[in-house]
Amino acid sequence: MTRPHFLFPVRSSQMVALCGLLAVAGLHPATGMAQTQSPDSTRTDGTELELTATGTVQAPPDELTATFTAEAQADTAAAAQAQLNALISKAISATAHTDGLEINAESYFVHHDEGDVHQNRKPHWVARQSLRLTAADGKVLLPLVGRIQAENLALTRLDWSLSRSRRAELTRKAETLALEDMQARAQAAAATLRLRVASIRSVALEEQNFPRPMPMMMMARMASADVAAPEAPTGQQDVTATARATVILKP
């Protein structure tokens, strides 16, 4: 027996919608295919230029430091330390009523010396300490040198240097010069390459060649209080700053 076949008519509205979907699919590709272009293909960062520039300023040092050493010897450690403390106390008392002076007692050291029978040197205890005096004006400190030496302290160093505040001021000036030099070099390089300075990507500043104290060569001799004060002429010190930068050049 043959089964009857039933045909269901398609509505006109459904036919129109189906045609519309096919048309949209044909005209607009998938979204993932539309974004296949790499973002880097259209980016133009320009040319990177690495630069290093320096700036240097000169100035006379404004701080004078005198370093002394006191030493005492005794049969016992306690006796050696007591003698040493008395020496330091007398030296500090010699600086009383002196304005603009910074005093630092440091490097306290005690040890036992075994002696030497061949030199007829008996075992003993040695106590040693350094005393550092700093002043912004040599006229304040230099007259004290002879007076402190008269208290049985040995003068070991006499140095001119830059004070912390003065060095910070000079460093800022040197950094400004370094940045100005960096800008000038960047403009010159861009002009040579027929490009222009578009931006500065990074900048780093650092102090270079930290100024060292300027030692005044003197004999650490014993002196009486009426000996003329030593002379400590000053000289120029350099403070240098370095600027490192990455500059972007574009047409």
C-alpha positions as CSV (number, residue, x, y, z in Angstrom):
1,M,0.0,0.0,0.0
2,T,1.5,3.3,-1.0
3,R,1.7,5.9,1.8
4,P,0.5,9.3,0.8
5,H,3.2,12.2,0.6
6,F,2.2,15.5,2.2
7,L,3.8,18.7,1.0
8,F,4.0,21.6,3.4
9,P,4.0,25.0,1.7
10,V,6.7,27.5,2.8
11,R,5.5,30.8,3.8
12,S,6.6,33.8,2.0
13,S,7.9,35.5,5.2
14,Q,10.2,32.5,6.0
15,M,11.6,32.6,2.5
16,V,12.5,36.2,2.7
17,A,14.3,35.7,6.1
18,L,16.3,32.8,4.8
19,C,17.4,34.8,1.8
20,G,18.4,37.7,4.0
21,L,20.6,35.5,6.2
22,L,22.4,34.0,3.1
23,A,23.0,37.5,1.8
24,V,24.5,38.7,5.1
25,A,26.7,35.6,5.3
26,G,28.0,36.2,1.8
27,L,28.8,39.9,2.3
28,H,30.3,39.9,5.8
29,P,33.1,37.4,6.6
30,A,33.5,36.0,10.1
31,T,34.6,38.4,12.8
32,G,37.8,36.4,13.6
33,M,38.9,36.7,9.9
34,A,38.4,40.5,10.0
35,Q,41.0,40.9,12.8
36,T,43.9,38.9,11.3
37,Q,45.9,42.1,10.7
38,S,48.7,42.5,13.4
39,P,48.6,45.7,15.5
40,D,52.4,46.0,15.2
41,S,52.2,46.3,11.4
42,T,50.8,49.8,11.6
43,R,52.9,51.0,14.6
44,T,55.8,53.3,13.9
45,D,58.0,53.8,17.0
46,G,60.7,55.7,15.2
47,T,64.5,55.3,15.6
48,E,65.9,54.9,19.1
49,L,69.0,57.0,19.9
50,E,71.1,56.1,23.0
51,L,72.9,59.0,24.4
52,T,75.4,59.6,27.3
53,A,76.3,63.2,28.3
54,T,78.2,64.7,31.2
55,G,78.3,68.0,33.1
56,T,81.1,69.2,35.3
57,V,81.3,72.1,37.7
58,Q,84.4,73.3,39.7
59,A,84.4,74.8,43.2
60,P,86.9,75.2,46.0
61,P,86.3,72.9,49.0
62,D,84.5,74.5,52.0
63,E,85.3,72.0,54.8
64,L,88.6,71.3,56.5
65,T,89.1,68.1,58.6
66,A,92.0,67.4,60.9
67,T,92.5,63.8,62.2
68,F,94.6,63.0,65.3
69,T,95.6,59.8,67.0
70,A,96.1,59.3,70.7
71,E,97.9,56.3,72.2
72,A,98.6,55.1,75.7
73,Q,100.5,52.0,77.0
74,A,100.3,50.4,80.4
75,D,100.7,47.0,82.2
76,T,96.9,46.5,82.3
77,A,94.1,47.2,79.8
78,A,92.2,49.3,82.3
79,A,95.3,51.5,83.0
80,A,95.9,52.0,79.3
81,Q,92.3,52.9,78.7
82,A,92.3,55.3,81.6
83,Q,95.4,57.1,80.2
84,L,93.9,57.2,76.7
85,N,90.6,58.7,78.0
86,A,92.5,61.4,79.8
87,L,94.4,62.3,76.6
88,I,91.2,62.6,74.6
89,S,89.5,64.6,77.3
90,K,92.3,67.1,77.4
91,A,92.3,67.4,73.6
92,I,88.6,68.1,73.5
93,S,89.0,70.6,76.3
94,A,91.5,72.5,74.2
95,T,88.7,73.1,71.6
96,A,86.3,74.6,74.1
97,H,84.7,77.9,73.3
98,T,85.4,77.4,69.6
99,D,82.4,78.0,67.4
100,G,81.7,76.2,64.1
101,L,83.7,73.1,65.1
102,E,82.5,69.5,64.8
103,I,84.2,67.0,67.0
104,N,84.1,63.2,66.6
105,A,86.0,60.7,68.8
106,E,86.1,57.4,66.9
107,S,88.1,54.2,66.2
108,Y,88.7,53.1,69.8
109,F,91.1,50.2,69.8
110,V,92.7,48.1,72.6
111,H,95.1,45.2,72.2
112,H,97.8,43.3,74.0
113,D,101.4,43.6,72.9
114,E,103.4,40.4,73.7
115,G,106.7,42.4,73.7
116,D,110.1,41.2,72.5
117,V,112.7,39.8,74.8
118,H,115.5,40.5,72.3
119,Q,114.7,44.2,72.4
120,N,114.1,44.2,76.1
121,R,110.4,45.2,75.5
122,K,108.0,43.8,78.1
123,P,104.4,42.7,77.4
124,H,102.0,45.6,77.8
125,W,98.5,46.8,76.8
126,V,98.0,49.5,74.1
127,A,95.0,51.7,73.8
128,R,94.5,53.9,70.7
129,Q,91.8,56.2,69.5
130,S,91.4,58.8,66.7
131,L,89.9,62.3,67.1
132,R,88.5,64.1,64.0
133,L,87.8,67.8,64.0
134,T,85.9,69.4,61.1
135,A,85.3,73.1,60.4
136,A,83.9,75.1,57.6
137,D,86.7,77.7,57.8
138,G,90.4,76.9,58.0
139,K,90.9,79.9,60.2
140,V,88.8,78.2,62.9
141,L,90.5,74.8,62.8
142,L,94.2,75.5,62.0
143,P,95.0,77.4,65.2
144,L,93.8,74.4,67.2
145,V,96.2,71.9,65.5
146,G,99.2,73.0,67.5
147,R,97.3,73.1,70.8
148,I,96.0,69.6,70.3
149,Q,99.4,68.2,69.3
150,A,100.7,69.7,72.6
151,E,98.3,67.3,74.4
152,N,100.4,64.4,73.0
153,L,98.2,63.6,70.0
154,A,99.7,63.0,66.6
155,L,98.3,64.8,63.6
156,T,97.8,62.1,60.9
157,R,95.7,63.8,58.3
158,L,94.6,67.3,57.2
159,D,92.1,67.2,54.4
160,W,90.0,69.8,52.4
161,S,86.7,68.5,51.1
162,L,83.2,69.5,50.1
163,S,80.5,69.7,52.7
164,R,77.4,67.6,52.2
165,S,75.2,70.6,51.4
166,R,77.7,72.2,49.0
167,R,78.2,68.9,47.2
168,A,74.5,68.5,46.7
169,E,74.2,72.0,45.3
170,L,77.1,71.4,42.9
171,T,75.6,68.0,41.8
172,R,72.3,69.7,40.8
173,K,74.2,72.2,38.7
174,A,76.3,69.4,37.1
175,E,73.1,67.4,36.3
176,T,71.6,70.5,34.6
177,L,74.7,70.8,32.4
178,A,74.5,67.1,31.6
179,L,70.9,67.4,30.5
180,E,71.6,70.4,28.4
181,D,74.5,68.6,26.7
182,M,72.3,65.6,26.1
183,Q,69.6,67.8,24.4
184,A,72.2,69.5,22.2
185,R,73.7,66.1,21.2
186,A,70.2,64.7,20.4
187,Q,69.3,67.7,18.2
188,A,72.7,67.5,16.4
189,A,72.2,63.7,15.7
190,A,68.7,64.2,14.5
191,A,69.7,67.0,12.1
192,T,72.5,64.8,10.7
193,L,70.1,61.9,10.1
194,R,67.5,64.3,8.7
195,L,65.1,63.3,11.5
196,R,63.5,65.2,14.4
197,V,63.4,64.5,18.1
198,A,59.9,63.2,18.8
199,S,60.2,62.2,22.4
200,I,62.5,61.0,25.2
201,R,61.7,57.5,26.3
202,S,64.0,57.4,29.4
203,V,66.5,59.5,31.4
204,A,68.9,58.4,34.1
205,L,71.1,60.7,36.2
206,E,74.1,59.7,38.3
207,E,76.9,61.4,40.1
208,Q,80.3,60.5,38.7
209,N,83.8,60.5,40.3
210,F,82.7,61.3,43.9
211,P,85.1,64.2,45.0
212,R,87.7,62.8,47.3
213,P,89.3,64.7,50.2
214,M,92.4,66.7,49.3
215,P,95.1,65.7,51.8
216,M,97.5,68.4,52.9
217,M,101.0,66.8,53.2
218,M,102.2,67.6,56.7
219,M,104.5,66.1,59.2
220,A,102.6,64.7,62.2
221,R,105.1,66.1,64.7
222,M,104.7,67.2,68.2
223,A,104.2,70.9,68.5
224,S,103.9,73.3,71.4
225,A,101.0,75.6,71.8
226,D,102.9,78.7,70.6
227,V,104.0,77.1,67.3
228,A,102.5,78.9,64.3
229,A,99.4,77.3,62.8
230,P,100.1,75.1,59.8
231,E,98.9,76.3,56.4
232,A,96.4,74.3,54.3
233,P,95.9,76.0,50.9
234,T,92.8,75.0,49.0
235,G,92.3,74.0,45.4
236,Q,89.5,73.3,43.0
237,Q,87.4,70.2,43.1
238,D,85.4,68.7,40.2
239,V,81.8,67.5,40.6
240,T,80.6,65.6,37.5
241,A,77.1,64.2,36.7
242,T,76.2,61.8,33.9
243,A,72.9,61.7,32.0
244,R,71.9,58.6,30.0
245,A,68.8,58.8,27.8
246,T,66.9,57.0,25.1
247,V,65.6,59.5,22.5
248,I,63.0,58.7,19.8
249,L,63.7,60.2,16.4
250,K,61.1,60.3,13.6
251,P,60.9,61.7,10.1
